[in-house]
Amino acid sequence: MTKSLLTSFAMAILLVCGGAAAQNNPAATKVQHAAPDPAAALAHDHHDGLTVLADPYVDKARGKEKFGKANPLDAGILPVEIFLRNETNEPIHVDINTIQLEVRLRKGGRQEIDWLPAQDVAGLVAHPGGVTPSNRPRIAGIPLPSGDKKTDKLAEILRPLTLDADVVPPMGGLHGFLYFNVNYEMSLADTAVLYVPDATVIASKKALMFYEVRFGKTTQNPASPSP
């Protein structure tokens, strides 16, 4: 056997052995990287096994992508996607009706803003400046049609995206949007605080300390995390 044939034969053996080793040890050919947690970029508060995260949508283009024709930002309303994560073995009740957004006014002082039902948001989007939000109770999960076809059509888009449940299951989560009328002052989100005052462990009836989620400019365009 000539020297060149011996060299080719030896290289072939090395390639076969190398391929077998790579199959038995995939890490030898591919470095595994842990996927980043998108929630790490979101404003949040965590204690007692419950994490509250918030993602304010301040950009109209981003809102258009999410809500389409029912974009709350077109009516000066700030949509905030809220994530509730329960890391305990007990269900936790969060009273979403008492959630508020605290904003710092330009003239000084603070103001607490209640969230609007999806139906009222749809009315303001459908008829900008022509509809005043109603004072009807905000009952989670129960649609209250207005009788206005344009408003009701937009409400059908918003309802599935709205936070409408209030029991966070053990080792589970909930998420959805709440809508706050900031009168087109989206810059208020830079220093706003989402206030979640009422959370209770259902089995023991233990009331948890309130949650304060402080917004910041770094929370405006993150990828949305899983609930």
C-alpha positions in Angstrom: 0.0 0.0 0.0 1.4 3.4 -1.0 2.0 6.2 1.5 -0.8 8.3 0.0 -3.3 5.4 0.4 -2.2 4.9 4.0 -2.8 8.6 4.7 -6.2 8.6 3.1 -7.2 5.4 5.0 -6.1 7.0 8.3 -8.1 10.2 7.7 -11.2 8.1 6.9 -10.9 6.3 10.3 -10.5 9.6 12.1 -13.6 11.0 10.5 -15.7 7.9 11.3 -14.6 7.9 14.9 -15.1 11.6 15.3 -18.7 11.4 13.9 -19.5 8.5 16.3 -18.2 10.5 19.2 -20.2 13.6 18.2 -23.4 11.5 18.1 -22.7 10.0 21.5 -21.9 13.5 22.9 -24.0 16.2 21.2 -22.5 18.8 23.5 -19.2 18.2 21.7 -20.6 19.8 18.5 -23.3 22.1 19.8 -23.0 24.5 22.7 -26.3 24.8 24.6 -27.4 28.3 25.7 -30.2 28.9 28.2 -33.0 30.9 26.7 -33.3 34.3 28.3 -36.3 35.0 30.4 -38.4 37.8 28.7 -40.0 38.6 32.0 -36.6 39.8 33.3 -37.1 43.1 31.4 -40.6 43.7 32.8 -41.4 45.9 35.8 -42.6 43.6 38.6 -43.1 43.1 42.3 -42.7 39.8 44.1 -43.4 38.5 47.6 -45.3 35.7 49.3 -44.9 33.5 46.3 -46.9 35.8 43.9 -45.3 37.9 41.2 -47.1 40.7 39.5 -45.5 41.9 36.2 -46.7 44.7 34.0 -46.0 45.7 30.4 -47.4 49.1 29.3 -48.0 49.5 25.6 -47.1 53.1 24.9 -46.3 52.9 21.2 -49.2 53.1 18.7 -47.6 50.7 16.2 -47.2 48.1 18.9 -50.8 48.6 20.0 -52.0 48.4 16.4 -50.2 45.0 16.0 -51.9 43.7 19.1 -55.4 45.2 19.0 -55.9 46.0 15.3 -58.8 48.4 14.8 -59.6 48.3 18.5 -56.3 49.9 19.4 -56.9 51.7 22.8 -54.0 54.1 22.2 -56.0 55.7 19.4 -58.4 57.0 22.1 -55.7 58.1 24.5 -56.0 54.9 26.6 -53.0 53.1 28.0 -53.3 49.3 27.7 -51.2 47.5 30.3 -50.6 43.8 30.0 -50.5 42.2 33.5 -49.0 38.9 34.4 -49.8 37.1 37.6 -47.6 34.2 38.6 -48.2 31.9 41.6 -45.2 30.0 42.8 -47.1 28.4 45.7 -49.2 25.3 46.1 -52.3 27.3 47.1 -54.7 29.2 44.8 -54.5 33.0 45.3 -57.4 35.4 44.7 -56.5 38.8 43.2 -59.3 41.3 43.2 -58.7 42.9 39.8 -61.5 45.4 40.4 -59.4 47.3 42.8 -56.3 47.5 40.7 -55.3 51.1 39.9 -52.6 53.0 38.0 -51.0 55.8 40.0 -49.5 58.6 37.8 -47.4 61.7 38.6 -49.0 64.8 37.1 -47.0 67.4 35.2 -48.2 70.1 37.6 -47.2 68.0 40.6 -49.1 65.6 42.7 -50.4 62.1 42.0 -53.6 60.7 40.7 -55.0 57.2 40.9 -56.8 56.0 37.8 -59.3 53.1 37.7 -59.2 50.8 34.7 -62.0 50.9 32.1 -64.1 47.9 31.0 -63.4 46.6 27.5 -66.9 47.8 26.4 -66.1 51.4 27.5 -62.7 51.3 25.8 -64.4 50.1 22.6 -66.9 53.0 22.8 -64.1 55.5 23.1 -62.2 54.0 20.2 -65.3 53.8 18.0 -66.5 57.4 18.8 -63.5 59.4 19.9 -64.6 62.2 22.2 -68.2 61.3 21.8 -68.7 58.7 24.5 -68.3 59.0 28.2 -67.4 55.8 30.0 -70.3 54.5 31.9 -70.5 54.0 35.7 -71.8 50.4 35.4 -69.9 47.9 37.6 -66.8 46.2 36.1 -67.8 42.6 36.3 -65.1 40.3 35.1 -66.0 37.9 32.4 -69.6 39.2 31.8 -70.0 41.2 28.5 -72.4 44.1 28.6 -73.3 45.1 25.0 -74.0 48.7 24.3 -76.4 48.3 21.5 -74.0 50.2 19.2 -72.8 47.8 16.5 -69.5 49.5 15.9 -68.7 49.6 19.6 -69.8 46.0 20.2 -67.6 44.8 17.2 -64.5 46.4 18.7 -65.4 45.1 22.2 -65.4 41.6 20.7 -61.7 42.2 19.8 -60.8 43.5 23.2 -62.6 41.1 25.5 -60.4 38.0 24.8 -57.3 40.1 25.5 -58.6 41.6 28.7 -57.7 40.3 32.2 -61.0 38.8 33.3 -60.1 36.1 35.8 -59.1 36.6 39.4 -57.9 33.3 40.8 -54.3 32.4 40.1 -53.9 28.6 40.2 -51.2 26.9 42.2 -47.9 26.9 40.3 -49.7 28.7 37.5 -50.5 32.1 36.1 -52.9 34.5 34.5 -52.4 37.4 32.1 -54.4 39.9 30.2 -54.8 43.7 29.6 -56.3 46.4 31.7 -57.0 49.8 30.2 -56.3 53.2 31.8 -57.5 56.5 30.4 -54.4 58.8 30.5 -55.9 61.3 28.0 -53.2 60.7 25.4 -50.4 61.4 28.0 -48.5 58.2 27.3 -45.3 59.7 28.9 -47.1 59.3 32.2 -46.2 55.6 31.9 -42.5 56.4 32.4 -43.1 57.0 36.2 -46.4 55.3 36.8 -47.0 52.7 39.4 -49.5 49.8 39.0 -51.1 49.3 42.4 -52.5 45.8 43.3 -53.9 46.2 46.8 -56.0 43.0 47.4 -54.6 39.5 47.1 -55.6 36.7 49.4 -54.5 33.0 49.8 -57.9 31.3 49.4 -57.5 28.3 51.7 -56.1 30.2 54.7 -57.8 33.5 53.9 -54.4 35.2 54.5 -54.3 38.7 53.0 -51.1 39.4 51.3 -49.3 42.8 51.4 -50.1 45.1 48.5 -48.1 45.0 45.3 -46.5 48.1 43.6 -45.2 47.7 40.1 -43.1 50.7 39.2 -42.9 51.3 35.4 -39.8 52.5 33.7 -38.6 53.2 30.1 -37.0 49.8 30.0 -40.4 48.1 30.2 -41.8 49.6 27.0 -40.8 47.1 24.3 -39.9 43.7 25.8 -41.1 40.4 24.4 -44.1 39.2 26.2 -43.5 36.4 28.6 -45.6 33.3 29.1 -48.2 33.6 31.9 
